[in-house]
Amino acid sequence: MSAAPIVIAGAGIGGLTAALCLARAGRPVTVFERAEKIEEIGAGLQISPNAGRVLSSLGLEPGLADVGLEPTTINIRRAEDGRILARLPLGEARNLWGAPFRVFHRADLQQTLLSAARESDLITIFTASRVGDFEDSDNAVLLRVHGAAGMRDVEASGLVGADGVRSSVRGILVRSAKDAPSRAGYVAWRALMPARSAPPALRAPETQLWLGAGAHVVHYPLRDASIVSAVVVAPDDGQDADALQTLGGAELLKSLALKQMSSDLGSLIEAGESWRRWPLFRRPALSPWSRGAVTLLGDAAHPMLPFLAQGAAQAIEDADALGRAFEAPNVSVRSAFEAYQNARMRRAHRVQRRSSTQAAYVHMGGAAAVIRDFAIKSLGGRGMLLRNAWIYR
């Protein structure tokens, strides 16, 4: 009789990478995804070298090279006048940390992972299937899976909640109102636009980070540099978190609290025909992540605010550590989950904290911003790049 599979709730970047890493360790995996079709709403995604090394180790390099773009530089700019404070030389990343910085259309990266997962005999994927309640016994985890045909019971050897910041698996694992997601105080507006609509000065294969008092903007080209992905992070407007809202570029520009803005930055924001609103959430640092044969991964375990661009990267690191934990001979699911948690918790919590405190750094105004900008210019591009070497190496 074959062993019951490990079940993963969620087929996002973290869940699919975890499936591939567990299959690499020889474990059968079943992935349940609540959406009817596995696809991401269009948005850009930055993958730093720490995560790129993991994806390459899974044999995905040809696919990554086909759909990803390697920016040559990160330009840190002042939003008020467009002045470049530092140019971070990303071309050094491969030699320094074994993988490049890449940017992806999120859907492209997800489909690359999905294609690899579907090629594996050890991975089974079901869509329109939501993991509900579960019971963890000595020998198995009994899951209630809800789908179009109703509810069915599924037996698993373990359960991995990779179902995001509003994880239902975490909600059952940690039954406490204090652990519920809460608004982080920021809202992200995201848009994709044709590169030809961006100001000519902003069409190079570079990542641009604009620092403003109370808000910041990040944008970069995707695919063959024919489109630009942009995000504006501003104070939370307090509107219903679940209400879908889009604004045209001119409307968004008027709503921002920035008193002064570079004409190029203003033109870029106006060029976005449809900016979609995403309130940002946080949850308390969780310890432990695992209980018996149930564990958490990615934003379900340690939600990351986007200020270090490490949300997807840390989920990918989690997936690698989870798979490595199952490479030990004759290891039980419970022991492997504990080893995975011990390997990842301290680092993930550190990145989670730094991502949160970075918000104040990029949104400084007044005298504090003057001091920050002087420090950035003093460090220079390479110094700023190496400032986060502890993340990338």
Sequence and secondary structure as in RCSB ss.txt:
>XXXX:A:sequence
MSAAPIVIAGAGIGGLTAALCLARAGRPVTVFERAEKIEEIGAGLQISPNAGRVLSSLGLEPGLADVGLEPTTIN
IRRAEDGRILARLPLGEARNLWGAPFRVFHRADLQQTLLSAARESDLITIFTASRVGDFEDSDNAVLLRVHGAAG
MRDVEASGLVGADGVRSSVRGILVRSAKDAPSRAGYVAWRALMPARSAPPALRAPETQLWLGAGAHVVHYPLRDA
SIVSAVVVAPDDGQDADALQTLGGAELLKSLALKQMSSDLGSLIEAGESWRRWPLFRRPALSPWSRGAVTLLGDA
AHPMLPFLAQGAAQAIEDADALGRAFEAPNVSVRSAFEAYQNARMRRAHRVQRRSSTQAAYVHMGGAAAVIRDFA
IKSLGGRGMLLRNAWIYR
>XXXX:A:secstr
     EEEE  SHHHHHHHHHHHHTT  EEEE SSSS    S EEEE HHHHHHHHHTT HHHHHHH B  SEEE
EEETTT  EEEEEEGGGHHHHHSS  EEEEHHHHHHHHHHHHHT TTEEEESSEEEEEEEE SS EEEEEEETTE
EEEEEESEEEE   TT HHHHHHS  GGGS EEEEEEEEEEEEEGGGS GGG SS EEEEE SS EEEEEEETTT
TEEEEEEEEE     TTS  EE HHHHHHH   SS  HHHHHHHHH S EEEEEEEE    S   BTTEEE GGG
TS   GGGS HHHHHHHHHHHHHHHTTSTT  HHHHHHHHHHHHHHHHHHHHHHHHHHHHHHT  HHHHHHHHHH
HHHHHHHHHHHHTHHHH 
